[in-house]
């Protein structure tokens, strides 16, 4: 299962450098995850201060 970033995202950018496959990028107002590239490692969820990344 891939992760997705919910509307709780505050665009802090903490998740982006933690992704080992670089599938997180800045979107319009929130960060987004390319589900096809996500390897379900959970690094993004572990560093997010508002728990925005969740498993789909």
C-alpha distance matrix in Angstrom:
0.0 3.8 6.7 9.7 13.2 15.3 19.0 19.8 19.7 23.2 22.9 24.0 22.1 21.2 17.6 18.5 20.4 18.0 15.3 16.0 15.0 16.7 14.1 15.4 18.6 21.1 21.0 23.7 24.1 20.5 18.2 15.4 12.3 12.0 8.5 9.8 10.9 8.3 8.0 6.1 9.7 10.5 13.9 13.9 13.5 16.1 18.7 18.4 21.6 20.6 17.0 15.8 12.3 10.0 6.4 6.1
3.8 0.0 3.8 6.7 10.2 12.9 16.5 17.5 16.8 20.2 19.5 20.7 18.7 18.2 14.5 15.1 17.3 15.2 12.4 13.6 12.4 13.5 10.6 11.7 14.9 17.4 17.4 20.2 20.7 17.2 14.6 11.7 8.5 8.6 5.4 7.7 8.3 5.5 6.6 5.1 8.7 9.1 11.9 11.3 11.5 14.5 16.5 16.0 19.4 18.4 15.2 13.5 9.8 8.5 5.8 5.8
6.7 3.8 0.0 3.8 6.8 9.6 13.3 13.9 13.2 16.6 16.2 17.3 15.7 15.1 11.6 12.8 15.4 13.4 11.2 13.4 12.8 13.0 10.3 10.1 13.1 15.1 15.2 17.9 17.8 14.1 11.8 9.5 7.0 8.7 6.8 10.0 10.1 6.9 8.5 6.3 8.7 7.6 10.0 8.5 8.4 11.8 13.5 12.5 15.8 14.7 11.5 9.7 6.1 5.3 4.2 5.5
9.7 6.7 3.8 0.0 3.8 6.4 9.9 11.2 10.5 14.1 13.8 15.7 14.5 14.7 11.6 12.7 15.9 14.6 12.7 15.5 14.6 13.9 10.7 9.5 11.7 12.9 12.4 14.6 14.5 11.0 9.3 6.9 5.8 8.2 7.2 11.0 11.6 9.1 11.7 10.0 12.2 10.6 12.3 9.7 9.6 13.4 14.2 12.3 15.2 13.5 10.9 8.1 5.4 5.5 6.2 6.2
13.2 10.2 6.8 3.8 0.0 3.8 6.9 7.8 6.8 10.4 10.3 12.4 11.8 12.4 9.9 11.4 14.9 14.1 13.0 16.4 15.9 14.5 11.7 9.3 10.6 10.9 10.5 12.2 11.4 7.8 6.7 5.9 6.7 10.1 10.3 14.0 14.1 11.8 14.4 12.6 14.0 11.7 12.5 9.2 9.0 12.7 12.7 10.0 12.5 10.6 8.8 5.2 4.2 6.3 8.7 9.4
15.3 12.9 9.6 6.4 3.8 0.0 3.8 5.3 6.1 9.8 11.0 13.4 13.8 14.6 12.8 14.6 18.1 17.4 16.6 20.1 19.7 18.2 15.4 12.9 13.6 13.1 11.9 12.5 11.2 8.2 8.8 8.7 10.2 13.3 13.2 17.0 17.6 15.3 17.8 15.6 17.1 14.4 15.5 12.2 11.1 14.6 14.6 11.4 12.8 9.9 8.6 5.1 6.2 7.2 10.1 10.3
19.0 16.5 13.3 9.9 6.9 3.8 0.0 3.8 5.3 8.2 10.0 12.9 14.1 15.5 14.5 16.1 19.7 19.5 19.1 22.8 22.4 20.4 17.8 14.9 14.7 13.1 11.5 11.0 9.0 7.1 9.3 10.2 12.7 15.8 16.3 20.0 20.5 18.6 21.3 19.3 20.6 17.8 18.4 14.8 13.9 17.1 16.4 12.8 13.4 10.2 10.3 7.0 9.4 10.8 13.8 13.9
19.8 17.5 13.9 11.2 7.8 5.3 3.8 0.0 3.8 6.4 9.2 11.2 13.0 13.7 13.3 15.6 18.9 18.4 18.7 22.4 22.7 20.8 18.8 15.6 15.8 14.2 13.5 13.4 10.6 8.5 10.3 11.9 14.1 17.6 18.0 21.8 21.9 19.4 21.7 19.3 20.0 16.7 17.1 13.6 12.1 14.8 14.0 10.2 10.0 6.6 7.4 5.1 8.7 10.5 14.0 15.0
19.7 16.8 13.2 10.5 6.8 6.1 5.3 3.8 0.0 3.8 5.6 7.8 9.3 10.5 10.2 12.2 15.5 15.5 15.9 19.7 20.0 17.8 16.0 12.5 12.4 10.8 10.7 11.0 8.3 5.6 7.0 9.4 11.9 15.6 16.7 20.3 19.9 17.7 20.1 18.3 18.6 15.6 15.2 11.5 11.1 13.7 12.2 8.5 9.0 6.8 7.9 5.1 8.0 10.9 14.4 15.6
23.2 20.2 16.6 14.1 10.4 9.8 8.2 6.4 3.8 0.0 3.8 5.6 8.4 10.0 11.1 12.8 15.7 16.4 17.4 21.2 21.8 19.2 18.0 14.3 13.4 11.1 11.5 11.4 7.9 6.6 8.5 11.8 14.6 18.3 19.8 23.3 22.5 20.5 22.9 21.2 21.1 18.1 17.1 13.4 13.4 15.2 12.9 9.5 8.9 7.6 10.1 8.4 11.3 14.5 18.0 19.4
22.9 19.5 16.2 13.8 10.3 11.0 10.0 9.2 5.6 3.8 0.0 3.8 5.5 8.2 9.3 10.0 13.0 14.3 15.2 18.9 19.3 16.3 15.4 11.6 10.2 7.7 8.9 9.5 6.7 5.2 6.1 9.9 12.8 16.2 18.4 21.5 20.4 18.9 21.5 20.4 20.2 17.6 16.2 12.5 13.6 15.4 12.8 10.0 10.5 10.2 12.0 9.9 11.7 15.3 18.4 19.7
24.0 20.7 17.3 15.7 12.4 13.4 12.9 11.2 7.8 5.6 3.8 0.0 3.8 5.7 8.1 9.3 11.4 12.7 14.5 18.1 19.2 16.4 16.2 12.5 11.7 9.9 12.1 13.0 10.4 8.8 8.7 12.3 14.6 18.1 20.2 23.1 21.5 19.7 21.8 20.7 19.8 17.1 15.0 11.8 13.0 13.9 10.7 8.5 8.7 9.7 11.9 10.9 12.6 16.3 19.5 21.4
22.1 18.7 15.7 14.5 11.8 13.8 14.1 13.0 9.3 8.4 5.5 3.8 0.0 3.8 5.5 5.7 7.8 9.6 11.1 14.6 15.6 12.7 12.9 9.4 8.8 7.9 10.9 12.9 11.2 9.1 7.5 10.6 12.3 15.4 17.8 20.4 18.5 16.9 19.0 18.3 17.4 15.3 12.8 9.9 12.0 13.0 9.9 8.7 10.3 11.7 12.8 11.5 12.0 15.8 18.5 20.3
21.2 18.2 15.1 14.7 12.4 14.6 15.5 13.7 10.5 10.0 8.2 5.7 3.8 0.0 3.8 5.8 6.7 7.3 9.8 13.2 15.0 12.8 13.5 10.4 11.1 11.2 14.1 16.3 14.5 11.8 9.9 12.5 13.2 16.5 18.3 20.9 18.6 16.5 17.9 16.9 15.3 13.0 10.1 7.7 9.8 9.9 6.4 6.3 8.2 10.6 11.3 11.1 11.3 14.9 17.5 20.0
17.6 14.5 11.6 11.6 9.9 12.8 14.5 13.3 10.2 11.1 9.3 8.1 5.5 3.8 0.0 3.8 5.8 5.4 6.7 10.4 11.9 10.0 10.2 7.4 9.1 10.3 13.0 15.7 14.5 11.2 8.5 10.0 9.9 13.1 14.7 17.2 15.0 12.7 14.2 13.3 11.9 9.9 7.4 4.5 7.5 8.5 6.3 6.2 9.5 11.0 10.5 9.7 8.7 12.2 14.4 16.7
18.5 15.1 12.8 12.7 11.4 14.6 16.1 15.6 12.2 12.8 10.0 9.3 5.7 5.8 3.8 0.0 3.8 5.5 5.8 9.2 9.9 7.2 8.0 5.3 6.5 8.3 11.5 14.7 14.3 11.4 8.1 9.3 9.2 11.7 14.1 16.1 13.5 12.1 14.0 14.1 13.1 12.0 9.5 7.3 10.7 11.9 9.8 10.0 13.0 14.4 14.0 12.6 11.3 14.6 16.3 18.1
20.4 17.3 15.4 15.9 14.9 18.1 19.7 18.9 15.5 15.7 13.0 11.4 7.8 6.7 5.8 3.8 0.0 3.8 5.6 7.9 9.7 7.6 9.9 8.4 9.7 11.6 15.1 18.2 17.7 15.1 11.9 13.0 12.5 14.5 16.7 18.2 15.1 13.8 14.8 15.3 13.4 12.8 9.6 8.7 12.3 12.3 10.2 11.5 14.4 16.6 16.2 15.5 14.1 17.3 18.7 20.9
18.0 15.2 13.4 14.6 14.1 17.4 19.5 18.4 15.5 16.4 14.3 12.7 9.6 7.3 5.4 5.5 3.8 0.0 3.8 6.3 9.0 8.3 10.1 9.1 11.5 13.8 16.8 20.0 19.3 16.2 12.9 13.5 12.2 14.3 15.7 17.3 14.3 12.2 12.5 12.4 10.0 9.4 5.9 6.1 9.6 9.2 7.9 10.0 13.3 15.5 14.4 14.3 12.4 15.1 16.2 18.8
15.3 12.4 11.2 12.7 13.0 16.6 19.1 18.7 15.9 17.4 15.2 14.5 11.1 9.8 6.7 5.8 5.6 3.8 0.0 3.8 5.5 5.3 6.7 6.8 10.0 13.0 15.7 19.2 19.1 15.8 12.2 11.8 9.7 11.1 12.4 13.7 10.5 8.6 9.2 9.9 8.3 8.6 6.4 6.4 10.1 10.8 10.4 11.9 15.5 16.9 15.3 14.5 11.8 14.1 14.6 16.7
16.0 13.6 13.4 15.5 16.4 20.1 22.8 22.4 19.7 21.2 18.9 18.1 14.6 13.2 10.4 9.2 7.9 6.3 3.8 0.0 3.8 5.7 8.1 9.7 12.7 16.1 18.7 22.4 22.6 19.4 15.7 14.9 12.3 12.7 13.7 14.0 10.4 9.2 8.7 10.4 8.5 10.3 8.3 9.7 13.1 13.3 13.3 15.3 18.9 20.5 18.7 18.1 15.1 16.9 16.7 18.7
15.0 12.4 12.8 14.6 15.9 19.7 22.4 22.7 20.0 21.8 19.3 19.2 15.6 15.0 11.9 9.9 9.7 9.0 5.5 3.8 0.0 3.8 5.6 8.4 11.3 15.0 17.3 21.0 21.9 18.8 15.1 13.5 10.6 10.0 11.3 10.9 7.1 7.1 7.6 10.3 9.8 11.8 10.8 11.3 14.6 15.7 15.9 17.1 20.9 21.9 20.0 18.7 15.5 17.1 16.5 17.7
16.7 13.5 13.0 13.9 14.5 18.2 20.4 20.8 17.8 19.2 16.3 16.4 12.7 12.8 10.0 7.2 7.6 8.3 5.3 5.7 3.8 0.0 3.8 5.7 7.9 11.5 14.0 17.8 18.7 16.0 12.2 11.1 9.0 9.0 11.4 11.7 8.3 8.5 10.3 12.3 12.0 13.0 11.5 10.9 14.5 15.8 15.1 15.9 19.4 20.5 19.1 17.3 14.7 17.0 17.1 18.2
14.1 10.6 10.3 10.7 11.7 15.4 17.8 18.8 16.0 18.0 15.4 16.2 12.9 13.5 10.2 8.0 9.9 10.1 6.7 8.1 5.6 3.8 0.0 3.8 6.6 10.3 12.0 15.7 16.9 14.0 10.3 8.2 5.6 5.2 7.8 8.6 5.9 6.1 9.1 10.8 11.6 12.3 11.7 10.4 13.6 15.8 15.5 15.5 19.0 19.4 17.7 15.4 12.7 14.6 14.5 15.1
15.4 11.7 10.1 9.5 9.3 12.9 14.9 15.6 12.5 14.3 11.6 12.5 9.4 10.4 7.4 5.3 8.4 9.1 6.8 9.7 8.4 5.7 3.8 0.0 3.8 7.1 9.1 12.8 13.5 10.5 6.7 5.6 4.5 6.5 9.3 11.3 9.3 8.6 11.5 12.2 12.6 12.1 11.1 8.8 11.8 14.2 13.2 12.6 16.0 16.2 15.1 12.6 10.5 13.2 14.1 15.0
18.6 14.9 13.1 11.7 10.6 13.6 14.7 15.8 12.4 13.4 10.2 11.7 8.8 11.1 9.1 6.5 9.7 11.5 10.0 12.7 11.3 7.9 6.6 3.8 0.0 3.8 6.3 10.0 11.1 8.9 5.6 5.5 6.6 8.3 11.7 13.6 12.0 12.0 15.2 15.9 16.3 15.7 14.4 11.7 14.6 16.9 15.3 14.2 17.1 17.2 16.7 14.0 12.8 15.7 17.0 17.5
21.1 17.4 15.1 12.9 10.9 13.1 13.1 14.2 10.8 11.1 7.7 9.9 7.9 11.2 10.3 8.3 11.6 13.8 13.0 16.1 15.0 11.5 10.3 7.1 3.8 0.0 3.8 6.9 7.7 6.3 4.4 6.2 9.0 11.1 14.4 16.6 15.5 15.3 18.5 18.8 19.2 18.0 16.6 13.4 15.8 18.2 16.1 14.4 16.5 16.3 16.6 13.7 13.5 16.7 18.6 19.0
21.0 17.4 15.2 12.4 10.5 11.9 11.5 13.5 10.7 11.5 8.9 12.1 10.9 14.1 13.0 11.5 15.1 16.8 15.7 18.7 17.3 14.0 12.0 9.1 6.3 3.8 0.0 3.8 5.9 5.3 5.0 5.8 9.2 11.0 14.0 16.4 16.1 16.1 19.7 19.8 20.8 19.5 18.8 15.4 17.3 20.1 18.4 16.2 18.1 17.1 17.3 13.9 13.9 16.7 18.5 18.2
23.7 20.2 17.9 14.6 12.2 12.5 11.0 13.4 11.0 11.4 9.5 13.0 12.9 16.3 15.7 14.7 18.2 20.0 19.2 22.4 21.0 17.8 15.7 12.8 10.0 6.9 3.8 0.0 3.8 5.6 7.5 8.8 12.5 14.3 17.0 19.5 19.6 19.5 23.1 22.9 24.1 22.4 21.8 18.2 19.6 22.5 20.7 17.9 19.2 17.8 18.5 15.0 15.9 18.5 20.6 20.1
24.1 20.7 17.8 14.5 11.4 11.2 9.0 10.6 8.3 7.9 6.7 10.4 11.2 14.5 14.5 14.3 17.7 19.3 19.1 22.6 21.9 18.7 16.9 13.5 11.1 7.7 5.9 3.8 0.0 3.8 7.1 9.6 13.4 16.0 18.3 21.3 21.2 20.4 23.7 23.0 23.8 21.6 20.9 17.1 18.1 20.7 18.7 15.7 16.3 14.8 16.1 12.9 14.6 17.4 20.1 20.1
20.5 17.2 14.1 11.0 7.8 8.2 7.1 8.5 5.6 6.6 5.2 8.8 9.1 11.8 11.2 11.4 15.1 16.2 15.8 19.4 18.8 16.0 14.0 10.5 8.9 6.3 5.3 5.6 3.8 0.0 3.8 6.5 10.1 13.2 15.3 18.5 18.2 17.0 20.2 19.3 20.0 17.8 17.2 13.5 14.4 17.2 15.5 12.5 13.7 12.2 12.9 9.6 10.9 13.8 16.5 16.8
18.2 14.6 11.8 9.3 6.7 8.8 9.3 10.3 7.0 8.5 6.1 8.7 7.5 9.9 8.5 8.1 11.9 12.9 12.2 15.7 15.1 12.2 10.3 6.7 5.6 4.4 5.0 7.5 7.1 3.8 0.0 3.8 7.0 10.2 12.6 15.6 14.8 13.7 16.8 16.3 16.9 15.1 14.3 10.7 12.4 15.2 13.6 11.2 13.4 12.7 12.6 9.4 9.4 12.6 14.9 15.5
15.4 11.7 9.5 6.9 5.9 8.7 10.2 11.9 9.4 11.8 9.9 12.3 10.6 12.5 10.0 9.3 13.0 13.5 11.8 14.9 13.5 11.1 8.2 5.6 5.5 6.2 5.8 8.8 9.6 6.5 3.8 0.0 3.8 6.7 9.0 12.0 11.7 10.9 14.4 14.1 15.5 14.2 14.2 11.0 12.6 15.9 15.1 13.1 15.8 14.8 13.8 10.4 9.2 11.6 13.0 12.9
12.3 8.5 7.0 5.8 6.7 10.2 12.7 14.1 11.9 14.6 12.8 14.6 12.3 13.2 9.9 9.2 12.5 12.2 9.7 12.3 10.6 9.0 5.6 4.5 6.6 9.0 9.2 12.5 13.4 10.1 7.0 3.8 0.0 3.8 5.7 8.7 8.2 7.1 10.7 10.8 12.4 11.8 12.2 9.7 11.6 14.8 14.7 13.5 16.8 16.0 14.2 11.3 8.8 10.6 11.0 11.1
12.0 8.6 8.7 8.2 10.1 13.3 15.8 17.6 15.6 18.3 16.2 18.1 15.4 16.5 13.1 11.7 14.5 14.3 11.1 12.7 10.0 9.0 5.2 6.5 8.3 11.1 11.0 14.3 16.0 13.2 10.2 6.7 3.8 0.0 3.8 5.5 5.5 6.2 10.0 11.2 13.4 13.8 14.5 12.6 14.7 17.8 18.0 17.1 20.5 19.8 17.8 14.9 12.2 13.2 12.7 12.0
8.5 5.4 6.8 7.2 10.3 13.2 16.3 18.0 16.7 19.8 18.4 20.2 17.8 18.3 14.7 14.1 16.7 15.7 12.4 13.7 11.3 11.4 7.8 9.3 11.7 14.4 14.0 17.0 18.3 15.3 12.6 9.0 5.7 3.8 0.0 3.8 5.4 5.1 8.4 9.1 12.1 12.8 14.4 13.0 14.4 17.5 18.5 17.7 21.1 20.1 17.5 14.9 11.8 11.7 10.2 9.0
9.8 7.7 10.0 11.0 14.0 17.0 20.0 21.8 20.3 23.3 21.5 23.1 20.4 20.9 17.2 16.1 18.2 17.3 13.7 14.0 10.9 11.7 8.6 11.3 13.6 16.6 16.4 19.5 21.3 18.5 15.6 12.0 8.7 5.5 3.8 0.0 3.8 5.8 8.4 10.4 13.4 14.9 16.4 15.7 17.4 20.2 21.2 20.8 24.4 23.7 21.1 18.6 15.3 15.2 13.2 12.0
10.9 8.3 10.1 11.6 14.1 17.6 20.5 21.9 19.9 22.5 20.4 21.5 18.5 18.6 15.0 13.5 15.1 14.3 10.5 10.4 7.1 8.3 5.9 9.3 12.0 15.5 16.1 19.6 21.2 18.2 14.8 11.7 8.2 5.5 5.4 3.8 0.0 3.8 6.4 9.2 11.3 13.2 14.0 13.6 16.0 18.3 19.1 19.3 23.0 22.9 20.4 18.3 14.9 15.3 13.8 13.5
8.3 5.5 6.9 9.1 11.8 15.3 18.6 19.4 17.7 20.5 18.9 19.7 16.9 16.5 12.7 12.1 13.8 12.2 8.6 9.2 7.1 8.5 6.1 8.6 12.0 15.3 16.1 19.5 20.4 17.0 13.7 10.9 7.1 6.2 5.1 5.8 3.8 0.0 3.8 5.6 7.9 9.5 10.7 10.5 12.4 14.8 16.0 16.2 20.0 19.9 17.1 15.4 11.7 12.0 10.5 11.0
8.0 6.6 8.5 11.7 14.4 17.8 21.3 21.7 20.1 22.9 21.5 21.8 19.0 17.9 14.2 14.0 14.8 12.5 9.2 8.7 7.6 10.3 9.1 11.5 15.2 18.5 19.7 23.1 23.7 20.2 16.8 14.4 10.7 10.0 8.4 8.4 6.4 3.8 0.0 3.8 5.6 8.5 10.1 11.2 12.8 14.5 16.3 17.2 21.0 21.2 18.2 17.1 13.3 13.2 11.1 12.2
6.1 5.1 6.3 10.0 12.6 15.6 19.3 19.3 18.3 21.2 20.4 20.7 18.3 16.9 13.3 14.1 15.3 12.4 9.9 10.4 10.3 12.3 10.8 12.2 15.9 18.8 19.8 22.9 23.0 19.3 16.3 14.1 10.8 11.2 9.1 10.4 9.2 5.6 3.8 0.0 3.8 5.6 8.4 9.4 10.0 11.8 14.2 14.9 18.5 18.5 15.2 14.6 10.8 10.0 7.9 9.8
9.7 8.7 8.7 12.2 14.0 17.1 20.6 20.0 18.6 21.1 20.2 19.8 17.4 15.3 11.9 13.1 13.4 10.0 8.3 8.5 9.8 12.0 11.6 12.6 16.3 19.2 20.8 24.1 23.8 20.0 16.9 15.5 12.4 13.4 12.1 13.4 11.3 7.9 5.6 3.8 0.0 3.8 5.6 8.0 8.9 9.6 12.0 13.6 17.2 17.9 14.9 15.0 11.4 11.4 10.2 12.9
10.5 9.1 7.6 10.6 11.7 14.4 17.8 16.7 15.6 18.1 17.6 17.1 15.3 13.0 9.9 12.0 12.8 9.4 8.6 10.3 11.8 13.0 12.3 12.1 15.7 18.0 19.5 22.4 21.6 17.8 15.1 14.2 11.8 13.8 12.8 14.9 13.2 9.5 8.5 5.6 3.8 0.0 3.8 5.4 5.3 6.2 9.0 10.2 13.6 14.2 11.1 11.6 8.4 8.6 8.5 11.9
13.9 11.9 10.0 12.3 12.5 15.5 18.4 17.1 15.2 17.1 16.2 15.0 12.8 10.1 7.4 9.5 9.6 5.9 6.4 8.3 10.8 11.5 11.7 11.1 14.4 16.6 18.8 21.8 20.9 17.2 14.3 14.2 12.2 14.5 14.4 16.4 14.0 10.7 10.1 8.4 5.6 3.8 0.0 3.8 5.5 5.1 6.6 8.8 12.3 13.8 11.5 12.1 9.5 11.1 11.8 15.0
13.9 11.3 8.5 9.7 9.2 12.2 14.8 13.6 11.5 13.4 12.5 11.8 9.9 7.7 4.5 7.3 8.7 6.1 6.4 9.7 11.3 10.9 10.4 8.8 11.7 13.4 15.4 18.2 17.1 13.5 10.7 11.0 9.7 12.6 13.0 15.7 13.6 10.5 11.2 9.4 8.0 5.4 3.8 0.0 3.8 5.4 5.6 6.2 10.0 11.0 9.0 8.9 6.5 9.1 10.7 13.6
13.5 11.5 8.4 9.6 9.0 11.1 13.9 12.1 11.1 13.4 13.6 13.0 12.0 9.8 7.5 10.7 12.3 9.6 10.1 13.1 14.6 14.5 13.6 11.8 14.6 15.8 17.3 19.6 18.1 14.4 12.4 12.6 11.6 14.7 14.4 17.4 16.0 12.4 12.8 10.0 8.9 5.3 5.5 3.8 0.0 3.8 5.6 5.3 8.6 9.0 6.1 7.1 5.1 6.9 9.0 12.4
16.1 14.5 11.8 13.4 12.7 14.6 17.1 14.8 13.7 15.2 15.4 13.9 13.0 9.9 8.5 11.9 12.3 9.2 10.8 13.3 15.7 15.8 15.8 14.2 16.9 18.2 20.1 22.5 20.7 17.2 15.2 15.9 14.8 17.8 17.5 20.2 18.3 14.8 14.5 11.8 9.6 6.2 5.1 5.4 3.8 0.0 3.8 5.9 8.5 10.1 8.1 10.1 8.8 10.3 12.2 15.8
18.7 16.5 13.5 14.2 12.7 14.6 16.4 14.0 12.2 12.9 12.8 10.7 9.9 6.4 6.3 9.8 10.2 7.9 10.4 13.3 15.9 15.1 15.5 13.2 15.3 16.1 18.4 20.7 18.7 15.5 13.6 15.1 14.7 18.0 18.5 21.2 19.1 16.0 16.3 14.2 12.0 9.0 6.6 5.6 5.6 3.8 0.0 3.8 6.3 9.0 8.3 10.0 9.5 12.2 14.6 17.9
18.4 16.0 12.5 12.3 10.0 11.4 12.8 10.2 8.5 9.5 10.0 8.5 8.7 6.3 6.2 10.0 11.5 10.0 11.9 15.3 17.1 15.9 15.5 12.6 14.2 14.4 16.2 17.9 15.7 12.5 11.2 13.1 13.5 17.1 17.7 20.8 19.3 16.2 17.2 14.9 13.6 10.2 8.8 6.2 5.3 5.9 3.8 0.0 3.8 5.5 5.3 6.6 7.3 10.4 13.5 16.4
21.6 19.4 15.8 15.2 12.5 12.8 13.4 10.0 9.0 8.9 10.5 8.7 10.3 8.2 9.5 13.0 14.4 13.3 15.5 18.9 20.9 19.4 19.0 16.0 17.1 16.5 18.1 19.2 16.3 13.7 13.4 15.8 16.8 20.5 21.1 24.4 23.0 20.0 21.0 18.5 17.2 13.6 12.3 10.0 8.6 8.5 6.3 3.8 0.0 3.8 5.9 8.0 10.1 12.8 16.2 19.0
20.6 18.4 14.7 13.5 10.6 9.9 10.2 6.6 6.8 7.6 10.2 9.7 11.7 10.6 11.0 14.4 16.6 15.5 16.9 20.5 21.9 20.5 19.4 16.2 17.2 16.3 17.1 17.8 14.8 12.2 12.7 14.8 16.0 19.8 20.1 23.7 22.9 19.9 21.2 18.5 17.9 14.2 13.8 11.0 9.0 10.1 9.0 5.5 3.8 0.0 3.8 5.5 8.6 10.9 14.6 17.0
17.0 15.2 11.5 10.9 8.8 8.6 10.3 7.4 7.9 10.1 12.0 11.9 12.8 11.3 10.5 14.0 16.2 14.4 15.3 18.7 20.0 19.1 17.7 15.1 16.7 16.6 17.3 18.5 16.1 12.9 12.6 13.8 14.2 17.8 17.5 21.1 20.4 17.1 18.2 15.2 14.9 11.1 11.5 9.0 6.1 8.1 8.3 5.3 5.9 3.8 0.0 3.8 5.8 7.4 11.0 13.7
15.8 13.5 9.7 8.1 5.2 5.1 7.0 5.1 5.1 8.4 9.9 10.9 11.5 11.1 9.7 12.6 15.5 14.3 14.5 18.1 18.7 17.3 15.4 12.6 14.0 13.7 13.9 15.0 12.9 9.6 9.4 10.4 11.3 14.9 14.9 18.6 18.3 15.4 17.1 14.6 15.0 11.6 12.1 8.9 7.1 10.1 10.0 6.6 8.0 5.5 3.8 0.0 3.8 6.3 10.0 11.9
12.3 9.8 6.1 5.4 4.2 6.2 9.4 8.7 8.0 11.3 11.7 12.6 12.0 11.3 8.7 11.3 14.1 12.4 11.8 15.1 15.5 14.7 12.7 10.5 12.8 13.5 13.9 15.9 14.6 10.9 9.4 9.2 8.8 12.2 11.8 15.3 14.9 11.7 13.3 10.8 11.4 8.4 9.5 6.5 5.1 8.8 9.5 7.3 10.1 8.6 5.8 3.8 0.0 3.8 7.0 9.3
10.0 8.5 5.3 5.5 6.3 7.2 10.8 10.5 10.9 14.5 15.3 16.3 15.8 14.9 12.2 14.6 17.3 15.1 14.1 16.9 17.1 17.0 14.6 13.2 15.7 16.7 16.7 18.5 17.4 13.8 12.6 11.6 10.6 13.2 11.7 15.2 15.3 12.0 13.2 10.0 11.4 8.6 11.1 9.1 6.9 10.3 12.2 10.4 12.8 10.9 7.4 6.3 3.8 0.0 3.8 6.4
6.4 5.8 4.2 6.2 8.7 10.1 13.8 14.0 14.4 18.0 18.4 19.5 18.5 17.5 14.4 16.3 18.7 16.2 14.6 16.7 16.5 17.1 14.5 14.1 17.0 18.6 18.5 20.6 20.1 16.5 14.9 13.0 11.0 12.7 10.2 13.2 13.8 10.5 11.1 7.9 10.2 8.5 11.8 10.7 9.0 12.2 14.6 13.5 16.2 14.6 11.0 10.0 7.0 3.8 0.0 3.8
6.1 5.8 5.5 6.2 9.4 10.3 13.9 15.0 15.6 19.4 19.7 21.4 20.3 20.0 16.7 18.1 20.9 18.8 16.7 18.7 17.7 18.2 15.1 15.0 17.5 19.0 18.2 20.1 20.1 16.8 15.5 12.9 11.1 12.0 9.0 12.0 13.5 11.0 12.2 9.8 12.9 11.9 15.0 13.6 12.4 15.8 17.9 16.4 19.0 17.0 13.7 11.9 9.3 6.4 3.8 0.0
